[in-house]
Amino acid sequence: MNILIFGPNGSGKGTQGALVKKKYDLAHIESGAIFRQHIGGGTELGKKAKEYIDRGDLVPDDITIPMVLETLKGAGPNGWLLDGFPRNMVQAQKLWDALQAEGLKLDYVIEILLPREVAKNRIMGRRLCKNDNNHPNNIFIDAIKPNGDVCRVCGGSLSARADDQDEGAIGKRHDIYYNTEDGTLAAAYFYKGLAAKGVTKYIELDGEGSIDSIKETLLAQLA
């Protein structure tokens, strides 16, 4: 089973992705990890990408797409869940063409829907437990609201990440994601159009639901 997953920062995309990965034993491939794998491994593509990164330039798609493709091809027998790529319409089209050329199927595309303001509040509401960063605490989500300034799970002290409080940085990331003309949502809608033609399946999830309700809806549609 091969899956693409879309969702803005704050939508719970990582949580749902991890649940799907565990249930179906998929390789969870995150876009940043692909760059680290190729650059750290000293591959030819990695060396080319590093030249651009060292100059502070964006790595062009004619390097990025082959890197993604090589990673997907080596993902393992059970398939993959690709998270964080493509980020724009052009990449979506190029990735689809590359998958077709390699004979790699795309079974499902998942989109977690969440209003922009809700997504921003969720990011700014995240709190980290000093004992375990995986303990869920968020001052804007009733189900996981902490007990004052202590962790709801273990009572450890909480803190906020500096970048979670940077409204400007959050806004820039969301400007890219919520762009329906040529940004990340445009990429998602490209695959939605393909699903309408029957060449893949598109699953929309209400990101304002609980983690369990979203999981149940998602797993019921993956078959």
Residue frames as qw, qx, qy, qz and C-alpha x, y, z in Angstrom:
[[0.000, 0.888, 0.460, 0.000, 0.00, 0.00, 0.00],
 [0.432, 0.085, 0.027, 0.898, 1.44, 3.34, -1.09],
 [0.137, -0.850, -0.503, 0.077, 0.02, 6.55, 0.42],
 [0.248, 0.376, -0.070, 0.890, 0.50, 10.31, 0.20],
 [0.310, -0.699, -0.589, 0.261, -0.67, 12.34, 3.19],
 [0.155, 0.491, 0.062, 0.855, -1.45, 16.08, 3.25],
 [0.430, -0.777, -0.456, 0.051, -2.31, 18.31, 6.19],
 [0.109, 0.840, -0.187, 0.498, -1.21, 21.69, 7.57],
 [0.327, 0.181, -0.677, 0.634, 1.08, 22.00, 10.55],
 [0.305, -0.084, 0.473, -0.822, -1.16, 21.50, 13.57],
 [0.710, 0.030, -0.304, -0.635, -3.57, 19.08, 11.87],
 [0.758, -0.275, 0.546, -0.229, -2.33, 15.91, 13.56],
 [0.748, 0.531, -0.343, -0.202, -0.86, 14.61, 10.30],
 [0.216, 0.515, -0.802, 0.214, 2.16, 13.12, 12.06],
 [0.487, -0.145, 0.704, -0.496, -0.02, 11.36, 14.63],
 [0.836, 0.321, 0.202, -0.395, -2.32, 9.81, 12.03],
 [0.588, 0.615, -0.519, -0.087, 0.60, 8.94, 9.79],
 [0.049, -0.437, 0.849, -0.292, 2.27, 7.07, 12.64],
 [0.670, 0.042, 0.574, -0.469, -0.93, 5.10, 13.32],
 [0.820, 0.491, -0.077, -0.283, -1.25, 4.08, 9.66],
 [0.341, 0.628, -0.696, 0.071, 2.43, 3.17, 9.51],
 [0.303, -0.305, 0.826, -0.365, 2.09, 0.92, 12.54],
 [0.768, 0.189, 0.421, -0.445, -1.09, -0.83, 11.40],
 [0.841, 0.528, 0.014, -0.113, 0.12, -1.59, 7.87],
 [0.755, -0.360, 0.320, 0.444, 3.87, -1.81, 8.59],
 [0.542, 0.793, 0.137, 0.243, 4.65, 0.89, 6.05],
 [0.569, -0.030, -0.061, 0.820, 7.84, 2.85, 5.60],
 [0.042, -0.932, -0.311, 0.183, 7.03, 6.36, 6.88],
 [0.600, 0.172, 0.178, 0.761, 9.03, 8.64, 4.61],
 [0.086, -0.907, -0.229, 0.343, 9.33, 12.29, 5.56],
 [0.567, 0.795, 0.012, 0.216, 10.72, 14.72, 3.01],
 [0.136, -0.890, 0.416, -0.125, 13.48, 16.07, 5.24],
 [0.761, -0.343, 0.548, 0.049, 14.69, 12.53, 5.96],
 [0.827, 0.487, 0.219, 0.175, 15.12, 11.92, 2.22],
 [0.289, 0.887, -0.257, 0.253, 17.60, 14.78, 1.98],
 [0.459, -0.694, 0.536, -0.146, 19.44, 13.60, 5.09],
 [0.907, -0.005, 0.418, 0.042, 19.62, 10.06, 3.73],
 [0.749, 0.595, 0.103, 0.273, 21.10, 11.07, 0.38],
 [0.122, 0.890, -0.311, 0.311, 23.42, 13.79, 1.67],
 [0.584, -0.606, 0.514, -0.162, 24.60, 11.75, 4.65],
 [0.902, 0.042, 0.421, 0.084, 25.05, 8.69, 2.44],
 [0.213, -0.572, 0.498, 0.616, 27.10, 10.61, -0.08],
 [0.623, 0.442, 0.627, 0.151, 24.98, 9.59, -3.06],
 [0.340, 0.179, 0.378, 0.842, 25.48, 11.40, -6.37],
 [0.152, -0.733, -0.474, -0.463, 22.06, 13.03, -5.99],
 [0.552, -0.744, -0.272, 0.261, 22.92, 13.94, -2.39],
 [0.535, -0.234, 0.130, 0.801, 26.16, 15.61, -3.47],
 [0.129, 0.423, 0.431, 0.786, 24.31, 17.67, -6.07],
 [0.359, -0.790, -0.452, -0.210, 21.63, 18.64, -3.55],
 [0.605, -0.578, -0.181, 0.517, 24.26, 19.66, -0.99],
 [0.399, 0.107, 0.211, 0.886, 25.82, 22.10, -3.45],
 [0.149, -0.626, -0.398, -0.654, 22.52, 23.98, -3.67],
 [0.592, -0.718, -0.365, 0.029, 21.86, 23.81, 0.08],
 [0.635, -0.316, -0.088, 0.700, 25.37, 25.07, 0.90],
 [0.202, 0.230, 0.236, 0.922, 24.70, 28.09, -1.33],
 [0.188, 0.316, 0.494, -0.788, 21.39, 28.70, 0.40],
 [0.411, 0.157, -0.451, -0.777, 19.45, 27.86, -2.77],
 [0.818, 0.061, 0.340, -0.460, 16.41, 25.62, -3.18],
 [0.361, -0.177, 0.868, 0.293, 17.22, 22.18, -4.55],
 [0.459, 0.243, -0.371, -0.770, 15.65, 21.98, -8.03],
 [0.847, 0.046, 0.270, -0.455, 12.95, 19.43, -8.75],
 [0.803, 0.442, -0.388, -0.100, 15.11, 17.56, -11.26],
 [0.263, 0.373, -0.797, 0.396, 17.26, 16.53, -8.30],
 [0.431, -0.170, 0.564, -0.683, 14.58, 16.30, -5.62],
 [0.849, 0.137, -0.042, -0.509, 12.16, 14.08, -7.58],
 [0.736, 0.306, -0.603, 0.033, 14.77, 11.39, -8.37],
 [0.052, 0.321, -0.750, 0.576, 15.86, 11.44, -4.71],
 [0.633, -0.055, 0.366, -0.680, 12.26, 10.89, -3.59],
 [0.855, 0.252, -0.282, -0.354, 11.78, 8.17, -6.19],
 [0.502, 0.360, -0.753, 0.228, 14.91, 6.26, -5.15],
 [0.199, -0.212, 0.697, -0.655, 13.77, 6.35, -1.52],
 [0.758, 0.079, 0.166, -0.626, 10.28, 5.12, -2.40],
 [0.780, 0.329, -0.499, -0.188, 11.67, 2.28, -4.54],
 [0.448, 0.245, -0.775, 0.371, 13.73, 1.06, -1.59],
 [0.445, -0.441, 0.237, -0.743, 10.99, 1.48, 0.99],
 [0.272, -0.135, 0.902, -0.305, 10.32, -2.22, 1.56],
 [0.036, -0.172, -0.926, -0.333, 7.75, -4.86, 0.61],
 [0.000, 0.590, 0.757, -0.280, 4.70, -3.41, 2.38],
 [0.190, 0.782, 0.375, 0.460, 4.78, 0.02, 0.77],
 [0.368, -0.003, -0.229, 0.901, 5.22, 3.58, 1.97],
 [0.086, -0.888, -0.440, 0.100, 3.57, 6.63, 3.47],
 [0.468, 0.270, 0.058, 0.839, 5.06, 9.83, 2.01],
 [0.270, -0.847, -0.397, 0.227, 4.73, 12.89, 4.24],
 [0.266, -0.759, 0.086, 0.588, 5.78, 16.46, 3.41],
 [0.009, -0.371, 0.606, 0.704, 6.13, 16.09, -0.35],
 [0.392, 0.406, 0.203, 0.800, 5.02, 17.32, -2.83],
 [0.177, -0.486, -0.380, 0.767, 4.75, 20.90, -1.58],
 [0.261, 0.507, -0.074, -0.818, 3.42, 22.52, -4.74],
 [0.780, 0.465, 0.194, -0.373, 1.48, 21.84, -7.91],
 [0.497, 0.671, -0.531, -0.146, 4.53, 21.44, -10.16],
 [0.098, -0.399, 0.891, -0.192, 6.06, 18.86, -7.82],
 [0.677, 0.136, 0.582, -0.430, 2.75, 17.00, -7.66],
 [0.764, 0.570, -0.069, -0.293, 2.63, 16.65, -11.43],
 [0.348, 0.644, -0.681, 0.019, 6.31, 15.68, -11.70],
 [0.348, -0.281, 0.839, -0.311, 6.01, 13.11, -8.92],
 [0.784, 0.284, 0.393, -0.387, 2.97, 11.54, -10.57],
 [0.674, 0.644, -0.316, -0.176, 4.79, 11.32, -13.91],
 [0.100, 0.571, -0.800, 0.157, 7.82, 9.76, -12.20],
 [0.570, -0.089, 0.725, -0.376, 5.68, 7.18, -10.38],
 [0.817, 0.451, 0.149, -0.326, 4.00, 6.25, -13.65],
 [0.495, 0.690, -0.524, -0.066, 7.33, 5.93, -15.46],
 [0.019, -0.429, 0.865, -0.259, 8.62, 3.58, -12.74],
 [0.586, -0.188, -0.728, -0.302, 5.42, 1.56, -12.57],
 [0.151, -0.086, -0.730, 0.661, 4.85, 2.54, -8.92],
 [0.246, -0.631, -0.645, -0.353, 1.19, 2.67, -7.90],
 [0.071, -0.173, 0.384, -0.904, -0.36, 5.31, -5.65],
 [0.211, -0.379, -0.901, -0.023, -3.17, 3.66, -3.74],
 [0.242, -0.821, -0.510, 0.088, -4.45, 6.46, -1.50],
 [0.225, 0.390, -0.129, 0.884, -4.10, 10.19, -0.99],
 [0.384, -0.641, -0.608, 0.268, -5.14, 11.45, 2.45],
 [0.103, 0.502, -0.031, 0.858, -6.01, 15.07, 3.19],
 [0.327, -0.518, -0.643, 0.460, -6.64, 16.24, 6.75],
 [0.037, 0.698, 0.293, 0.652, -8.84, 19.33, 6.56],
 [0.437, -0.568, -0.436, 0.544, -8.38, 22.04, 9.17],
 [0.129, 0.959, 0.185, 0.174, -9.23, 25.76, 9.08],
 [0.532, 0.519, -0.278, 0.609, -6.14, 27.94, 9.01],
 [0.260, -0.677, 0.280, -0.629, -6.89, 29.78, 12.25],
 [0.907, -0.364, 0.084, -0.194, -7.50, 26.50, 14.10],
 [0.889, 0.219, -0.174, 0.362, -4.23, 25.12, 12.76],
 [0.245, 0.634, -0.312, 0.664, -2.34, 28.22, 13.96],
 [0.553, -0.611, 0.237, -0.515, -3.88, 28.03, 17.44],
 [0.986, -0.164, -0.037, -0.005, -3.02, 24.34, 17.74],
 [0.704, 0.380, -0.272, 0.535, 0.62, 25.04, 16.92],
 [0.012, 0.610, -0.308, 0.730, 0.82, 27.93, 19.37],
 [0.720, -0.491, 0.117, -0.477, -0.97, 25.87, 22.02],
 [0.896, 0.080, -0.414, 0.139, 1.47, 22.96, 21.99],
 [0.370, -0.788, 0.422, -0.254, 3.36, 22.38, 25.22],
 [0.692, 0.323, -0.634, 0.124, 6.32, 20.06, 25.76],
 [0.806, -0.584, 0.017, -0.098, 6.69, 17.92, 28.88],
 [0.009, -0.786, 0.614, -0.069, 10.21, 17.88, 30.30],
 [0.618, -0.259, 0.733, -0.116, 9.86, 14.16, 31.04],
 [0.475, 0.194, 0.801, 0.308, 8.54, 13.04, 27.65],
 [0.138, 0.296, -0.245, -0.913, 7.92, 15.25, 24.61],
 [0.238, -0.150, -0.831, -0.480, 5.44, 12.67, 23.31],
 [0.022, -0.484, -0.752, 0.446, 3.00, 13.35, 26.15],
 [0.100, 0.552, 0.496, 0.663, 0.19, 15.26, 24.39],
 [0.184, -0.631, -0.436, 0.614, -0.51, 18.67, 25.91],
 [0.176, 0.341, 0.377, 0.843, -2.21, 21.56, 24.12],
 [0.032, 0.296, 0.483, -0.824, -3.89, 24.52, 25.79],
 [0.419, 0.235, -0.181, -0.858, -6.30, 24.94, 22.83],
 [0.581, -0.015, -0.730, -0.359, -7.53, 21.33, 22.63],
 [0.643, -0.470, 0.206, -0.568, -9.90, 20.35, 25.42],
 [0.978, -0.062, -0.180, -0.081, -9.16, 16.61, 25.20],
 [0.815, 0.040, -0.238, 0.527, -5.45, 17.13, 25.89],
 [0.061, -0.862, 0.097, -0.493, -5.49, 20.41, 27.81],
 [0.517, 0.147, -0.652, 0.535, -2.78, 20.35, 30.52],
 [0.505, -0.714, -0.463, 0.145, -3.42, 20.86, 34.21],
 [0.218, -0.941, 0.070, 0.249, -2.29, 24.46, 34.41],
 [0.275, 0.816, -0.501, -0.088, 1.44, 24.49, 33.71],
 [0.385, -0.374, 0.843, -0.028, 2.05, 20.79, 34.36],
 [0.278, 0.148, -0.834, -0.452, 1.73, 17.77, 32.08],
 [0.754, -0.118, 0.024, -0.646, -1.68, 16.09, 32.04],
 [0.864, 0.124, -0.484, -0.062, 0.00, 12.66, 31.78],
 [0.761, -0.055, -0.477, 0.436, 2.80, 12.71, 34.34],
 [0.404, -0.877, -0.207, 0.159, 2.73, 16.08, 36.10],
 [0.647, -0.086, 0.120, 0.748, 6.07, 17.19, 34.62],
 [0.001, -0.696, -0.059, 0.716, 6.74, 20.84, 33.94],
 [0.599, 0.611, 0.477, 0.200, 5.76, 22.20, 30.54],
 [0.180, -0.551, 0.221, 0.785, 7.38, 24.61, 28.12],
 [0.631, 0.714, 0.243, -0.181, 6.63, 26.00, 24.67],
 [0.687, 0.081, 0.345, 0.635, 8.98, 25.75, 21.71],
 [0.078, -0.535, 0.052, 0.840, 10.11, 29.17, 20.51],
 [0.051, 0.061, -0.650, -0.755, 9.20, 28.43, 16.88],
 [0.094, -0.513, -0.850, -0.081, 5.71, 27.40, 17.95],
 [0.113, -0.761, -0.404, 0.494, 5.19, 30.95, 19.22],
 [0.161, -0.329, 0.356, 0.860, 6.46, 32.70, 16.08],
 [0.524, 0.602, 0.477, -0.369, 3.27, 33.80, 14.33],
 [0.313, 0.744, -0.353, -0.473, 5.23, 35.16, 11.37],
 [0.019, -0.355, 0.909, 0.216, 6.98, 31.85, 10.70],
 [0.398, 0.286, 0.845, -0.214, 3.74, 29.91, 11.15],
 [0.461, 0.707, 0.188, -0.502, 2.03, 32.29, 8.74],
 [0.223, 0.621, -0.610, -0.439, 4.70, 31.77, 6.07],
 [0.150, -0.093, 0.981, 0.074, 4.40, 27.97, 6.29],
 [0.387, 0.488, 0.717, -0.312, 0.64, 28.18, 6.12],
 [0.348, 0.685, -0.160, -0.620, 0.80, 30.62, 3.18],
 [0.162, 0.369, -0.839, -0.366, 2.46, 27.83, 1.22],
 [0.168, 0.134, 0.970, -0.117, 0.19, 25.06, 2.47],
 [0.329, 0.581, 0.606, -0.432, -3.18, 26.82, 2.02],
 [0.187, 0.510, -0.378, -0.750, -2.33, 28.15, -1.46],
 [0.705, 0.308, 0.617, -0.167, -4.89, 26.52, -3.76],
 [0.536, 0.785, -0.138, -0.278, -3.46, 27.99, -6.97],
 [0.688, 0.529, -0.482, 0.121, 0.05, 26.54, -7.01],
 [0.210, -0.587, 0.655, -0.427, 0.91, 25.65, -3.38],
 [0.087, -0.152, 0.969, -0.173, 0.47, 22.52, -1.31],
 [0.539, 0.345, 0.589, -0.494, -3.32, 22.41, -1.41],
 [0.578, 0.588, -0.285, -0.489, -3.09, 22.79, -5.18],
 [0.180, 0.375, -0.906, -0.073, -0.88, 19.68, -5.13],
 [0.321, 0.108, 0.862, -0.378, -3.46, 17.81, -3.06],
 [0.590, 0.513, 0.256, -0.569, -6.24, 18.89, -5.42],
 [0.374, 0.512, -0.660, -0.403, -4.21, 17.63, -8.39],
 [0.058, 0.092, -0.992, 0.057, -4.43, 14.12, -6.90],
 [0.416, 0.344, 0.606, -0.584, -8.08, 14.69, -6.02],
 [0.549, 0.537, -0.217, -0.603, -8.66, 15.26, -9.73],
 [0.295, 0.326, -0.879, -0.183, -6.90, 11.99, -10.52],
 [0.200, 0.097, 0.897, -0.382, -9.08, 10.20, -7.97],
 [0.545, 0.442, 0.240, -0.671, -12.16, 11.54, -9.75],
 [0.577, 0.483, -0.518, -0.407, -10.87, 9.71, -12.82],
 [0.968, -0.152, 0.024, -0.197, -10.48, 6.50, -10.81],
 [0.697, 0.478, -0.455, 0.281, -6.69, 6.22, -10.94],
 [0.283, 0.130, -0.706, 0.636, -6.22, 6.61, -7.17],
 [0.406, -0.678, -0.608, -0.081, -8.41, 7.05, -4.08],
 [0.107, 0.453, -0.214, 0.859, -8.76, 10.28, -2.13],
 [0.489, -0.544, -0.657, 0.184, -9.69, 10.37, 1.56],
 [0.032, -0.605, 0.103, -0.789, -10.75, 13.59, 3.30],
 [0.532, -0.378, -0.671, 0.351, -10.67, 13.72, 7.10],
 [0.235, -0.884, -0.144, -0.377, -12.12, 16.31, 9.48],
 [0.526, 0.284, -0.501, 0.625, -9.06, 17.49, 11.38],
 [0.292, -0.480, 0.270, -0.782, -11.21, 19.06, 14.10],
 [0.879, -0.289, -0.277, -0.260, -12.30, 15.64, 15.35],
 [0.639, -0.640, 0.424, -0.049, -10.60, 13.69, 18.11],
 [0.020, 0.540, -0.814, -0.214, -7.50, 11.61, 17.39],
 [0.390, 0.047, 0.914, -0.105, -9.51, 8.42, 17.84],
 [0.576, 0.604, 0.415, -0.363, -12.43, 9.51, 15.66],
 [0.363, 0.756, -0.404, -0.367, -10.09, 10.58, 12.86],
 [0.128, -0.380, 0.911, 0.099, -8.22, 7.28, 13.15],
 [0.513, 0.251, 0.789, -0.225, -11.42, 5.23, 13.02],
 [0.556, 0.727, 0.124, -0.382, -12.66, 7.11, 9.94],
 [0.210, 0.717, -0.601, -0.285, -9.31, 6.75, 8.21],
 [0.227, -0.250, 0.941, 0.024, -8.78, 3.05, 8.91],
 [0.600, 0.397, 0.620, -0.312, -12.35, 2.29, 7.80],
 [0.559, 0.767, -0.027, -0.312, -11.55, 3.79, 4.38],
 [0.109, 0.633, -0.749, -0.165, -8.19, 2.11, 3.93],
 [0.847, 0.002, 0.485, -0.216, -8.80, -1.35, 2.58]]
